[in-house]
C-alpha cells in the first residue's frame, strides 16, 4: 500500500460541530476548524494532510457556525481533488451523535474519524496497517505527550490493545489523539444504541482488549485552548518544512 493510496477507499468523517467555548474569546465568530494557523485555516492544513494519503471523500460534521465553513469551502481555498460533503446537525448531538447523523454519507466499509480541533502528523499508512493486522473493529491513534494533565490517559497492553482509560493527571502520558478507524458494522452498532459521546459512551465502555491502539511518534496539536492555539503555527510549520 503506497502512502498516496492509503485513504483511496476509506471515507473520512471530520468532527467539527463543537461550540468552541474555551477559545471563543480568541476566535470570536470563527469556528475552531477555521482557526488561522500559519497563514491558512486549520481545515486547509487538515485537508492537505488527508490528500497526501489519497483521500477522495471527506464528510464534515458541522454545527456551530457551519455557514462560515461552507462559505470558506465555496471560495475554493483548499480542497484539492477531495470530494468534501458538508452535513449540518440540527442541534448539538455530541461526537457519536454527529456520526450517526452523517452515517448515510459514509459509504466505505472502513471509516476514518478525525477530531476537527486536533492534528497529529502521523503516518496514516502505518495506522491503517495496524488496524487491519489487529483484526479489531475499532482502532485508536495515540500519542505520548509530556503533559497529559488536560487529557484522559490510555493504558495499552503488550498486545497493543487498550486495557483501560485513566483519569487526567500531570506528567507525561499516552493519550487518545482523536483519530480512529471503525468498521461500518461497529459504527452502526453504537449509532443504533443512541450514543452521544464517542469517548464516554462508546470507547471508554468497550471491554478491555477490544480497542486496538496504535501509538504514533509525532508531535500532537490541540487547538482547543488559547494556550495550545498559540503553539499551533510552530507545529504546522515543522510539518511543512
Secondary structure, 3 states (H helix, E strand, C coil): CCHHHCCCCCEEEEEECCCCHHHHHHHCCCCHHHCEECCEEHHHHHHHHHHHCCCCEEEEEECCCHHHHHHHHHCCCCCCCCEEEEEECCCCCHHHHHHHHCHHHCCCCEEEEEECCEEECCCHHHHHHHHHHHCCCEEEEEEEECCCCCCCEEEECCCCEEEEEECCCCCCEEEEEEEEEEEHHHHHHHHHCCCCCHHHHHHHHCCCCCCEEEEECCCEEECCCHHHHHCHHHHHHHHHC
